[in-house]
């Protein structure tokens, strides 16, 4: 077995993987392929649930709005998804509302969104397909629930580091 220093580096951009800190490039490439696989998975799972026209972002917005069966504002969803571009989320909310998957209620200057009965039923169909096609196969990967939890904690921690770096880059 080769030592970590001698092992082959799997990165998307060699020029970003030269010198100290090359491991970050390996991590970033892992994020790229994981994000694209996750997006593809969400869309195919949602298509199997009966709604093939939804984008990955629209699916995330639907699930987030359905979360804990509480109404949400655009700012709540943007914050929870860690997205600055509220215009794309607003577009997703309008599309989901036009598909009768969400309802909305304006109170003062704020609009509150909630999943409709059809939206909740779609989320439930998605959940069942997710369990059948994804969750049931996880034990075969050798990754335990505890390990998944640790990975999730690391990803959240690293997202904070990337957020701080993006603020620093914005000030240059």
KEKE-3310 file (N, C-alpha, C; in steps of 0.2 Angstrom, whole numbers, plus 5000, padded with zeros to 4 digits):
npx = (5004:5003:5010:5001:5007:5012:5001:4990:4983:4966:4959:4950:4956:4972:4981:4976:4979:4992:5007:5006:4992:4985:4975:4963:4959:4956:4946:4937:4934:4928:4916:4911:4907:4899:4889:4883:4879:4870:4861:4856:4851:4840:4832:4828:4822:4812:4805:4801:4792:4782:4784:4792:4796:4803:4817:4833:4835:4821:4816:4823:4818:4805:4805:4811:4801:4791:4797:4795:4782:4779:4775:4784:4795:4802:4815:4818:4819:4830:4840:4840:4844:4856:4858:4862:4856:4841:4832:4832:4827:4814:4809:4808:4798:4787:4785:4782:4771:4762:4761:4753:4758:4762:4755:4752:4752:4749:4755:4755:4770:4776:4777:4771:4774:4768:4767:4755:4741:4743:4757:4762:4759:4766:4779:4779:4778:4790:4799:4796:4801:4814:4818:4816:4825:4837:4840:4839:4849:4861:4867:4875:4886:4894:4895:4891:4876:4881:4893:4889:4883:4894:4901:4892:4892:4905:4905:4896:4903:4914:4908:4905:4918:4921:4911:4917:4929:4924:4918:4930:4936:4928:4931:4943)
npy = (4994:5011:5026:5040:5052:5047:5042:5042:5057:5062:5074:5088:5099:5101:5112:5118:5109:5108:5108:5113:5109:5102:5092:5099:5101:5088:5085:5095:5091:5079:5084:5090:5079:5072:5082:5083:5070:5068:5078:5073:5061:5066:5072:5061:5052:5060:5061:5047:5048:5055:5068:5074:5086:5094:5104:5101:5111:5115:5104:5103:5115:5112:5101:5107:5117:5109:5103:5099:5103:5117:5134:5144:5158:5166:5171:5162:5150:5152:5155:5142:5134:5139:5149:5163:5168:5174:5176:5164:5155:5161:5160:5146:5144:5150:5142:5130:5133:5136:5124:5118:5113:5120:5132:5149:5163:5180:5191:5207:5213:5201:5185:5169:5152:5136:5118:5111:5099:5091:5093:5088:5074:5071:5073:5062:5051:5052:5050:5037:5030:5034:5028:5014:5014:5020:5021:5008:5002:5007:5000:4990:4998:4999:5010:5017:5023:5032:5036:5042:5053:5059:5063:5072:5082:5086:5091:5102:5110:5113:5120:5132:5137:5138:5148:5159:5161:5165:5177:5184:5184:5192:5204:5208)
npz = (5000:4996:5003:5010:5004:4992:4985:4972:4966:4965:4957:4951:4944:4940:4942:4953:4962:4965:4976:4993:5002:4993:4996:4998:4985:4981:4990:4985:4972:4975:4981:4970:4961:4970:4972:4959:4957:4967:4964:4952:4956:4965:4955:4947:4957:4960:4948:4947:4957:4951:4946:4935:4930:4939:4944:4952:4962:4964:4970:4982:4987:4989:4998:5008:5012:5016:5027:5044:5043:5044:5040:5029:5025:5011:5014:5025:5019:5010:5019:5026:5016:5013:5003:4993:4982:4981:4971:4962:4971:4973:4961:4960:4970:4965:4954:4960:4967:4956:4951:4960:4972:4982:4994:4996:5007:5009:5021:5027:5021:5019:5012:5015:5014:5012:5011:5000:5000:4989:4988:5000:4998:4987:4992:5001:4993:4986:4997:5000:4989:4989:5001:4996:4985:4989:5003:5008:5002:5008:5019:5013:5008:5019:5027:5042:5051:5061:5055:5044:5050:5056:5044:5039:5049:5047:5034:5036:5045:5036:5026:5033:5034:5020:5017:5025:5018:5006:5009:5013:5000:4993:4998:4993)
capx = (5000:5007:5009:4997:5011:5013:4996:4987:4978:4961:4957:4947:4960:4979:4984:4973:4981:5000:5009:5003:4985:4982:4970:4957:4957:4953:4939:4932:4932:4923:4910:4908:4904:4894:4883:4880:4876:4864:4856:4853:4847:4834:4827:4826:4818:4805:4802:4798:4787:4777:4785:4799:4798:4806:4824:4835:4833:4814:4815:4826:4814:4798:4806:4812:4795:4788:4800:4791:4775:4778:4775:4791:4796:4808:4821:4819:4821:4836:4844:4841:4848:4862:4859:4861:4852:4834:4828:4831:4822:4808:4806:4806:4792:4782:4783:4779:4764:4758:4760:4748:4762:4763:4750:4755:4748:4753:4754:4759:4775:4779:4773:4772:4773:4766:4765:4748:4740:4747:4764:4764:4758:4772:4785:4778:4780:4797:4802:4795:4805:4821:4819:4817:4831:4843:4841:4839:4856:4866:4871:4880:4891:4899:4895:4886:4873:4885:4898:4885:4882:4900:4902:4887:4895:4911:4902:4893:4909:4918:4904:4907:4925:4921:4908:4921:4933:4920:4918:4937:4938:4924:4934:4949)
capy = (5000:5017:5031:5046:5056:5044:5040:5046:5062:5062:5081:5090:5104:5100:5118:5119:5104:5108:5111:5112:5110:5098:5088:5103:5100:5082:5086:5099:5086:5074:5088:5091:5073:5071:5086:5081:5063:5070:5082:5068:5057:5069:5073:5054:5050:5064:5059:5041:5050:5058:5075:5074:5093:5098:5104:5099:5116:5115:5098:5105:5120:5108:5097:5112:5120:5103:5102:5100:5105:5124:5138:5147:5163:5166:5172:5156:5145:5155:5154:5135:5131:5143:5151:5170:5170:5173:5176:5158:5152:5164:5157:5139:5144:5152:5136:5125:5136:5135:5116:5117:5109:5124:5137:5155:5168:5186:5195:5213:5213:5195:5179:5163:5146:5129:5113:5109:5092:5087:5093:5083:5068:5070:5072:5056:5046:5053:5047:5029:5028:5035:5022:5008:5014:5023:5020:5001:4999:5010:4995:4987:5002:4998:5016:5016:5029:5036:5038:5047:5059:5063:5066:5078:5087:5089:5095:5109:5114:5115:5125:5138:5139:5141:5154:5164:5162:5169:5184:5187:5185:5198:5210:5209)
capz = (5000:4995:5008:5008:5000:4986:4982:4966:4968:4961:4957:4944:4941:4943:4944:4960:4967:4966:4982:5000:5002:4987:4998:4997:4978:4981:4993:4981:4967:4978:4982:4963:4959:4974:4971:4953:4958:4972:4960:4947:4960:4967:4949:4945:4962:4959:4942:4949:4961:4947:4944:4931:4927:4944:4945:4959:4967:4965:4974:4988:4990:4991:5004:5014:5013:5019:5033:5050:5042:5046:5034:5028:5020:5006:5018:5029:5014:5008:5025:5028:5010:5013:4996:4993:4976:4982:4964:4960:4975:4972:4954:4962:4974:4960:4950:4964:4968:4950:4951:4966:4977:4988:4995:4999:5010:5010:5027:5026:5016:5019:5009:5019:5010:5015:5006:4999:5001:4984:4989:5005:4995:4983:4996:5004:4987:4986:5003:4999:4983:4992:5006:4993:4980:4991:5010:5009:5000:5012:5023:5008:5007:5024:5030:5047:5052:5065:5051:5040:5054:5056:5038:5039:5054:5044:5029:5039:5047:5031:5023:5036:5032:5013:5018:5027:5013:5001:5012:5012:4993:4991:5001:4989)
cpx = (5004:5005:5005:5001:5012:5007:4993:4982:4973:4957:4954:4952:4967:4982:4981:4976:4989:5002:5005:4995:4981:4976:4963:4955:4954:4946:4934:4930:4927:4916:4907:4904:4899:4888:4880:4876:4870:4859:4852:4849:4840:4829:4824:4821:4811:4802:4798:4792:4781:4778:4791:4801:4801:4813:4826:4834:4826:4812:4817:4821:4807:4800:4807:4806:4791:4790:4796:4784:4774:4779:4782:4791:4802:4814:4823:4822:4828:4841:4846:4845:4854:4863:4857:4856:4845:4830:4827:4826:4815:4805:4804:4799:4786:4780:4780:4772:4760:4757:4755:4752:4763:4757:4754:4750:4752:4750:4758:4764:4778:4774:4775:4770:4772:4765:4758:4747:4744:4754:4766:4764:4764:4778:4785:4780:4787:4801:4801:4800:4813:4822:4820:4824:4837:4845:4843:4846:4862:4870:4876:4886:4896:4899:4889:4882:4877:4891:4895:4884:4888:4902:4898:4890:4901:4909:4900:4899:4913:4914:4905:4913:4925:4917:4912:4926:4930:4919:4925:4938:4934:4927:4940:4948)
cpy = (5006:5022:5036:5051:5054:5042:5045:5051:5062:5069:5083:5095:5103:5106:5120:5114:5103:5112:5110:5113:5106:5094:5092:5102:5093:5082:5090:5095:5081:5078:5089:5085:5071:5075:5084:5074:5064:5073:5077:5063:5060:5070:5066:5051:5054:5062:5052:5042:5053:5065:5076:5081:5097:5098:5102:5105:5116:5110:5100:5110:5117:5105:5102:5115:5115:5102:5104:5103:5112:5128:5142:5153:5162:5166:5166:5151:5146:5153:5146:5131:5134:5145:5159:5172:5169:5173:5169:5154:5155:5161:5150:5139:5146:5146:5131:5127:5135:5128:5114:5112:5113:5129:5143:5159:5174:5189:5201:5212:5206:5190:5173:5157:5140:5124:5112:5101:5088:5087:5088:5076:5066:5069:5065:5050:5046:5049:5039:5027:5029:5030:5016:5008:5016:5020:5012:4998:5002:5005:4991:4991:5002:5005:5016:5023:5034:5039:5044:5054:5063:5066:5072:5084:5090:5094:5102:5113:5117:5120:5132:5141:5142:5147:5160:5166:5166:5176:5187:5188:5191:5204:5212:5214)
cpz = (5000:5001:5005:5003:4993:4982:4976:4968:4963:4962:4951:4941:4944:4945:4951:4965:4968:4972:4988:4999:4997:4989:4998:4990:4978:4984:4988:4975:4969:4979:4975:4961:4963:4973:4965:4954:4962:4968:4955:4951:4962:4961:4947:4950:4961:4953:4943:4953:4957:4945:4941:4929:4933:4943:4952:4964:4969:4970:4981:4991:4992:4997:5010:5016:5017:5026:5039:5049:5045:5040:5034:5023:5016:5010:5022:5025:5012:5013:5026:5022:5009:5006:4996:4988:4977:4976:4962:4964:4974:4966:4956:4966:4970:4956:4954:4966:4962:4949:4956:4971:4983:4988:4997:5002:5012:5017:5028:5020:5015:5016:5013:5014:5014:5009:5006:5001:4996:4985:4994:5002:4991:4987:5000:4999:4986:4991:5002:4994:4986:4997:5002:4988:4983:4998:5011:5007:5004:5016:5019:5007:5013:5029:5035:5047:5056:5060:5046:5044:5055:5050:5037:5043:5050:5038:5031:5041:5041:5027:5026:5034:5024:5013:5020:5022:5007:5003:5011:5005:4991:4993:4997:4984)
residu = (UNK:UNK:UNK:UNK:UNK:UNK:UNK:UNK:UNK:UNK:UNK:UNK:UNK:UNK:UNK:UNK:UNK:UNK:UNK:UNK:UNK:UNK:UNK:UNK:UNK:UNK:UNK:UNK:UNK:UNK:UNK:UNK:UNK:UNK:UNK:UNK:UNK:UNK:UNK:UNK:UNK:UNK:UNK:UNK:UNK:UNK:UNK:UNK:UNK:UNK:UNK:UNK:UNK:UNK:UNK:UNK:UNK:UNK:UNK:UNK:UNK:UNK:UNK:UNK:UNK:UNK:UNK:UNK:UNK:UNK:UNK:UNK:UNK:UNK:UNK:UNK:UNK:UNK:UNK:UNK:UNK:UNK:UNK:UNK:UNK:UNK:UNK:UNK:UNK:UNK:UNK:UNK:UNK:UNK:UNK:UNK:UNK:UNK:UNK:UNK:UNK:UNK:UNK:UNK:UNK:UNK:UNK:UNK:UNK:UNK:UNK:UNK:UNK:UNK:UNK:UNK:UNK:UNK:UNK:UNK:UNK:UNK:UNK:UNK:UNK:UNK:UNK:UNK:UNK:UNK:UNK:UNK:UNK:UNK:UNK:UNK:UNK:UNK:UNK:UNK:UNK:UNK:UNK:UNK:UNK:UNK:UNK:UNK:UNK:UNK:UNK:UNK:UNK:UNK:UNK:UNK:UNK:UNK:UNK:UNK:UNK:UNK:UNK:UNK:UNK:UNK:UNK:UNK:UNK:UNK:UNK:UNK)
# end
